[in-house]
Amino acid sequence: MSKRIIYLDHAATTPLDPQILELMLPYFTQQAGNPSSIHQLGRASLQALDDAREQVAMVLGCSRREIIFTGGGSEGANLAVKGAALAQRARGRGAHLVVSTIEHHAVLHAAEYLQTVGFELTLLPVDVTGMVHPDDLRAALRPDTVLVSVMYANNEVGTIQPIAELGAICREAGVLFHSDAVQAVGMLPLDVEALNVDLLSITAHKFYGPTGVGVLYARRNTPLQPQIHGGGQERRRRAGTENVPAIVGLAAALTKAEARRPTYATRLSALRDQLISGLLERIPQSRLNGDPLHRLPNNANLGFDCVEGESILLLLDQAGICASSGSACTSGSLEPSHVLTAMGLSTEWANGSVRFSLGQSSSEEDVEYLLDLLPAMVERLRTVAPCAA
Ligand SMILES: *Cc1c(COP(=O)(O)O)cnc(C)c1O
C-alpha cells in the first residue's frame, strides 16, 4: 500500500505555500517591528502592512480603507454579523437578521448569539441542491431588517449562491449584505462591486496562506461595532498589534490565487468531474450532494446508502487518503450535518456522506487511486453491516 498521503480535504485547510512562507520569514525575525512604532523597524512593518492592504484591495476591487485584517474567517464573520447588527441597532434601525440555514457555524452561531441579546432571526431555507432562492430572501426582508448574510459557496456541498442577485435585493431594500466568501477564493471572482456586497470575509489558510489571519471587506461608511476593544488599529475597527508576517503571507497568497484562478478552476473542475462520475459509476446506490452545475470546482460530496461516512473515512485514512464527512461526532452519537439536513436529506443519507475537496496537490493519479479503492471499501462495509431497510 502506498505511503503517500493523498490529501482530499482542501476545504478544511490547505498547506502553506513554501514561496509564501519565504516571503513571511523576515517579518518574524530580522524585520520584526510593530507597525505603530516610529523607528525604522516599525516603519518597515507599516510599509509591509500598507503594501499588503493595497494588494488585497486590488484583488477585491475596493479601496485600502475598506480592508480590515482579522484573525481568520470566524473572526471576520463575527465582526461582520455582530459588528454590523449591533451598530445598526444602536442607530435605531431595527433588530432583525436574515441568515441562510447552510451558513458556516461562525455566521450561524454569531446570529444565534444576537438572538440572546434581543435580535430576531429569520433563517433562509435552501432547496435540495443547497441553493438559496432570491424570492425567499425578498419574502424574509422586513422594515426592521438590518443585515443579511449568505455565503458565496458552501464549504460542505460546494453550492455557489447567486450572490450578486441576493446583494441587489438587499441594496434595493437598504439592508446590509455580508457574504462569507472563504471557500470562493481562487475559485470564483471576488470583485465586491460586481457581487453587490457590503461585507465579505475570507481566511488565508483556505488558499495556501497561513492560519489565523483573514480579511473583512467593509464597504465605506458601513457601521461596525468593534468586537475586539483596545488600540486604534485597522481604523478603530479591530484592535491589536497587526500580525505582519501573516498579513504579508495572506496578501501574497491571495494575489497568487487570483492570478492563477482561471486555469486552476478549469483544471480542478475536470478532476472533480472525473472523481464524481467515476464514483457514481462504480458504486451502486450512491449520489451527488449539492448542485451539479453551480458548484465549486474543487468540491465532490457524495452520499452512499447503507454506510456511515465516518466508517468510510477510517478506511480511507488507513489507505493514506484524507477526506471529510459532514457529520460531526458529538459524544459518541452521530449528529448529521446541519447543511445536509437543511437540504432535506434524511439522517441516514446525511450520515452516509463524504466530502472530497481537491487542491493544488491533486492529480489524476490521486483520483484514480480513490476510484480504485473506494468501491471495494463501501462494498465491504455494506457486507459487514447490511442495510436495515
Ligand atoms: C473555514 C471556514 C470558515 C472559518 O474560517 P477560520 O479561519 O477557520 O476561522 C468560515 N466559513 C467557511 C465557509 C469556511 O470554510
The ligand as a Gaussian input file, in Angstrom:
#p B3LYP/6-31G(d) Opt

LIG

0 1
 C      -13.062000      27.527000       7.183000
 C      -14.291000      28.342000       7.051000
 C      -14.583000      29.378000       7.962000
 C      -13.760000      29.629000       9.190000
 O      -12.502000      30.161000       8.923000
 P      -11.389000      30.101000      10.081000
 O      -10.251000      30.887000       9.517000
 O      -11.054000      28.656000      10.244000
 O      -11.957000      30.702000      11.293000
 C      -15.706000      30.143000       7.745000
 N      -16.508000      29.912000       6.692000
 C      -16.272000      28.931000       5.804000
 C      -17.203000      28.743000       4.654000
 C      -15.167000      28.103000       5.959000
 O      -14.961000      27.122000       5.092000

